[in-house]
Amino acid sequence: MVQLLNEGFRVSIIDNLDNSVTEAVDGGDLRNKDLEKLFSQTQFDALIHFAGLKVVGESVVNPRRYFDNNLIGTINLYEVMAKYDCKKMVFSSSATVYGQPEKMPCVEDFELKAMNPYGRTKLFLEEIARDIQKAEPDWKII
Ligand SMILES: NC(=O)c1ccc[n+]([C@@H]2O[C@H](COP(=O)([O-])OP(=O)(O)OC[C@H]3O[C@@H](n4cnc5c(N)ncnc54)[C@H](O)[C@@H]3O)[C@@H](O)[C@H]2O)c1
């Protein structure tokens, strides 16, 4: 964010404070009305999506929490972005989508085989991004 501000961009942050503090960010959750309120007030050019739960062990113990937060949150985000015509996203996926690669370093054409619920949320979200972009080519998702 500091880098973007230094480059002259105007930036908003939405974060539900699950793993952050109010000194650093504004509140707001991807899964509720906070998101719609923010988008209705500002026309965004693009979005950098880092919001997610990321602890592999916790995701094994409580997969529903990860599916709800990471999958539902991101699907909701796509809906609101589409509604307000913001179709550029940088999405933070994870190397866990490759499972245990046979060699290192891991590169992007390795086989996708997530081995835990956290990794699967990221893999599903990559597939969702591919499907959205295929159906609506004006989306740009990295
Ligand atoms: N840290 C790593 O090594 C690493 C590696 C690969 C991918 N990632 C991914 O990058 C992203 C950011 O990772 P990080 O290490 O900065 O994690 P982080 O926990 O510091 O940042 C994620 C932020 O998202 C917020 N958040 C979570 N769910 C939310 C929701 N539903 N609505 C709004 N805000 C929500 C949390 O409060 C937190 O501030 C994550 O999606 C993670 O899966 C991280």
The ligand as an SDF file (V2000), in Angstrom:
LIG
                    3D

 44 48  0  0  0  0  0  0  0  0999 V2000
    2.5940  -15.6060    3.7860 N   0  0  0  0  0  0  0  0  0  0  0  0
    2.9080  -16.4990    2.8680 C   0  0  0  0  0  0  0  0  0  0  0  0
    3.9730  -17.1400    2.9040 O   0  0  0  0  0  0  0  0  0  0  0  0
    1.9630  -16.7550    1.7120 C   0  0  0  0  0  0  0  0  0  0  0  0
    2.3730  -17.6070    0.7020 C   0  0  0  0  0  0  0  0  0  0  0  0
    1.5110  -17.8240   -0.3610 C   0  0  0  0  0  0  0  0  0  0  0  0
    0.2810  -17.2330   -0.3990 C   0  0  0  0  0  0  0  0  0  0  0  0
   -0.1210  -16.4280    0.6090 N   0  0  0  0  0  0  0  0  0  0  0  0
   -1.4340  -15.8130    0.5280 C   0  0  0  0  0  0  0  0  0  0  0  0
   -1.2560  -14.4150    0.5100 O   0  0  0  0  0  0  0  0  0  0  0  0
   -2.3490  -13.7930    1.1890 C   0  0  0  0  0  0  0  0  0  0  0  0
   -1.8180  -12.8730    2.2480 C   0  0  0  0  0  0  0  0  0  0  0  0
   -0.9560  -13.5910    3.0850 O   0  0  0  0  0  0  0  0  0  0  0  0
   -0.3020  -12.9130    4.3700 P   0  0  0  0  0  0  0  0  0  0  0  0
    0.8240  -13.7910    4.7680 O   0  0  0  0  0  0  0  0  0  0  0  0
   -0.0640  -11.4640    4.1130 O   0  0  0  0  0  0  0  0  0  0  0  0
   -1.4880  -13.1590    5.3900 O   0  0  0  0  0  0  0  0  0  0  0  0
   -2.1310  -12.1980    6.4600 P   0  0  0  0  0  0  0  0  0  0  0  0
   -2.9450  -13.0540    7.3720 O   0  0  0  0  0  0  0  0  0  0  0  0
   -1.0960  -11.3170    7.0620 O   0  0  0  0  0  0  0  0  0  0  0  0
   -3.0640  -11.2860    5.5610 O   0  0  0  0  0  0  0  0  0  0  0  0
   -4.3550  -11.6890    5.1840 C   0  0  0  0  0  0  0  0  0  0  0  0
   -5.3240  -10.6210    5.6570 C   0  0  0  0  0  0  0  0  0  0  0  0
   -6.6170  -10.9590    5.1920 O   0  0  0  0  0  0  0  0  0  0  0  0
   -7.5410  -10.6050    6.2010 C   0  0  0  0  0  0  0  0  0  0  0  0
   -8.7550  -11.4150    5.9510 N   0  0  0  0  0  0  0  0  0  0  0  0
   -8.8960  -12.7640    6.0340 C   0  0  0  0  0  0  0  0  0  0  0  0
  -10.1390  -13.1230    5.6830 N   0  0  0  0  0  0  0  0  0  0  0  0
  -10.8070  -11.9860    5.3590 C   0  0  0  0  0  0  0  0  0  0  0  0
  -12.1280  -11.7100    4.9190 C   0  0  0  0  0  0  0  0  0  0  0  0
  -13.0360  -12.6790    4.7380 N   0  0  0  0  0  0  0  0  0  0  0  0
  -12.4740  -10.4270    4.6720 N   0  0  0  0  0  0  0  0  0  0  0  0
  -11.5800   -9.4300    4.8520 C   0  0  0  0  0  0  0  0  0  0  0  0
  -10.3170   -9.6250    5.2730 N   0  0  0  0  0  0  0  0  0  0  0  0
   -9.9350  -10.8910    5.5300 C   0  0  0  0  0  0  0  0  0  0  0  0
   -6.8410  -10.8840    7.5300 C   0  0  0  0  0  0  0  0  0  0  0  0
   -7.3450  -10.1190    8.5920 O   0  0  0  0  0  0  0  0  0  0  0  0
   -5.3860  -10.4970    7.1770 C   0  0  0  0  0  0  0  0  0  0  0  0
   -5.0950   -9.1610    7.5350 O   0  0  0  0  0  0  0  0  0  0  0  0
   -3.2270  -14.9250    1.7310 C   0  0  0  0  0  0  0  0  0  0  0  0
   -4.3320  -15.1000    0.8530 O   0  0  0  0  0  0  0  0  0  0  0  0
   -2.3250  -16.1320    1.7070 C   0  0  0  0  0  0  0  0  0  0  0  0
   -3.0610  -17.3110    1.4940 O   0  0  0  0  0  0  0  0  0  0  0  0
    0.7000  -16.1550    1.6550 C   0  0  0  0  0  0  0  0  0  0  0  0
  1  2  1  0
  2  3  2  0
  2  4  1  0
  4  5  1  0
  4 44  2  0
  5  6  2  0
  6  7  1  0
  7  8  2  0
  8  9  1  0
  8 44  1  0
  9 10  1  0
  9 42  1  0
 10 11  1  0
 11 12  1  0
 11 40  1  0
 12 13  1  0
 13 14  1  0
 14 15  2  0
 14 16  1  0
 14 17  1  0
 17 18  1  0
 18 19  2  0
 18 20  1  0
 18 21  1  0
 21 22  1  0
 22 23  1  0
 23 24  1  0
 23 38  1  0
 24 25  1  0
 25 26  1  0
 25 36  1  0
 26 27  1  0
 26 35  1  0
 27 28  2  0
 28 29  1  0
 29 30  1  0
 29 35  2  0
 30 31  1  0
 30 32  2  0
 32 33  1  0
 33 34  2  0
 34 35  1  0
 36 37  1  0
 36 38  1  0
 38 39  1  0
 40 41  1  0
 40 42  1  0
 42 43  1  0
M  CHG  2   8   1  16  -1
M  END
$$$$
